């Protein structure tokens, strides 16, 4: 996820570009840059770090001109650096582009362009687009852009600028947002409405496959063939703060709804096109490498730790390797049994979690191989680890983690399948079946998000209870732990998760009349036993809200309410059951009047011990 802006008109472009990027910095903050046509050449200025580093750099000499584009980056290809920052240029400097998304086939395109004499300066996939445009240009800017789009694969929002055509900007999108703002003898481009809401409320919201030719005196929308498209003007009626959140009341809710795309992006490029196997090119492991380990540790904190519990289940179940999960803050203080025959997997959304980083360094000191699962390219944990798998969730602004968790589960599942392929512990037919179901998960998460009214009702009815309990068995218990953490984090309700099979060993004493119990019952292998545990809490007059897969007609006989999620394999259903738990926590916090995005006493990244 990155932020894009563009300006064409009669005023100076730089002030708007900086203003727009400031509004979009929540979309990415590892580097920023602008490109402005000064009447003769395109001047490109960019800097690693926050946007303030760029504004400081140009403070005494702002680029002058009324045509420009800008970008604030969340790295996916190439570490954060000045060279990898956008905008990117071709060999001549005649063409400049900014990009949000992933060009899946950038490597073969890059190899072909290098063979034809093009010189690259960055590690990014985006620079390919600038050189490709140069190679395809024959005097017709629009035709060249359409030719570029016909060759690139993946997701993108792209803005193209050329000093040969200073009367226009061209932009296009596929799967990533892009908005054109309509002004008076000036027009604006942005990846999100917050960037332009201070200048205009009249917009075109581009659809997939649409191309906009933006001039100061008008905008033309076409398809890839160049055929005009009649587009309705969308008038924004949100205030600026709401616009920054995409119209959602809070970042947490926005990020919950971003999960289908985050999951899809994290899977992208990692599944063979015929769906037969997982391809983790970042690892390039083999049988000899995996056979050298007699143990795997997963080390993390908080939500990432809960993802690690699910990851343990996946790896043990699918690849038959021994896994232990440990809390990072305890790991290095108990003299862990770690050596050269140990693989240590550390998980951190930010890549800066102090305890997790310390555990990583200790593991390396003891001779272990290390793998990082993180969301931030170039973070400390990513730099320290021997191997890195990135979640492509984009920035998470809300303190309570949601899309980071689901993308971590996706990575763990793909990693477990990848290891199973190498070790030959699963039949190819079973691998293909699981991959087919995995590819459906983004759509199924979207389906889960379509009807939240029952969840709102439950939150209003039970949101003022001071105690809530979660129960489940097998993977349902791991998800219950995350659900209870979310409720505690944002609503301040005392919430605890228990393994349902352990109720009789003491915790059943806490169940009293009227106390809400969230019961997850999706694991077919222990379904009957879970029903027995639900009957135990109902016998103590608890109010039970069950979570089940669609088609389960049995659970409703034993609970007060049921929330259904789409049916899938029991291995993958945690990706769906966590969504109503996230929403329940969110709406309970709203019911109680809590500050959802900034819960008391908590910070987004814990960078001190």
Beta strands, then each sheet from edge to edge (+ up, - down):
strand 1: 3-8
strand 2: 31-37
strand 3: 42-48
strand 4: 67-73
strand 5: 88-89
strand 6: 95-103
strand 7: 154-162
strand 8: 169-174
strand 9: 179-182
strand 10: 187-190
strand 11: 202-205
strand 12: 211-215
strand 13: 218-222
strand 14: 234-235
strand 15: 295-300
strand 16: 323-327
strand 17: 342-348
strand 18: 369-374
strand 19: 387-390
strand 20: 467-472
strand 21: 494-499
strand 22: 516-520
strand 23: 543-549
strand 24: 561-565
sheet 1: 3+ 2- 4+ 1- 10+ 9- 11+ 14-
sheet 2: 5+ 6- 7+ 8- 12+ 13-
sheet 3: 16+ 15+ 17+ 18+ 19+
sheet 4: 21+ 20+ 22+ 23+ 24+
end
